[in-house]
Amino acid sequence: MPAKILLVEDEPALVETITYNLRREGYEVLSETDGAAGLRVAQSATPDLVVLDLMLPTMDGMDVCRQLRRSSNVPILVLTARKSEADKVLGLELGADDYVTKPFSMRELLARIKAMLRRNRASQPPSRQAFGKFTLDDARHEIRKSAAPLALTPLEYSLLRFLLQHHGTTLSREMLLEQVWGYDFAGDTRTVDVHVRSLREKIEDDAAAPHYLLTVRGIGYRLDLD
Ligand code: CA
């Protein structure tokens, strides 16, 4: 399966060149031209690597980096015009993995990406994790219940994945919005309820009397494994 790379960059010419070159190398490429959308896609589409420009509209790259690190270990390669910025993003707080300074050669960018993907693959835990009756398989983008694959939309997948990884913990609607939809999602918390309802239809034996995905009154939801 080709590695999936998310490019967050607002300069159209750069987007075009980088996308073209990455595709030619056989990578799958997603791209977003502003920070908020980039963060959302980074959280929902589980890319293998994120190429992130720092100067972006709606939310700058530093904030994207900081937010993304709270919920993901995806390798982040930063594109920056200034070396001083690069030092900052590689720091512990922001947690980017590498950077190239603009202008860069496409060869250099590709070499960095290749090296980062290789490193990450080598250090990655197995992509399949069991949570009670559920099995999360990130490589296949699939969640099974008692060995049968669930037919989930990408959003339901992200939501259930997050709930599984935080099973036993009560999660507020606000937190779910922030972590699953992206913190700036321009919707209200009822969005969460709607998706929880549809998720219950798929994972519960009786969606009206949920056994796994429980409502915690006045707070939000909790996923229990047994
Ligand atoms: Ca820019």
Residues whose N, C-alpha, C, O or C-beta is under 5 A from the ligand:
A	BS01	CA	D10 E11 D53 M55 L56
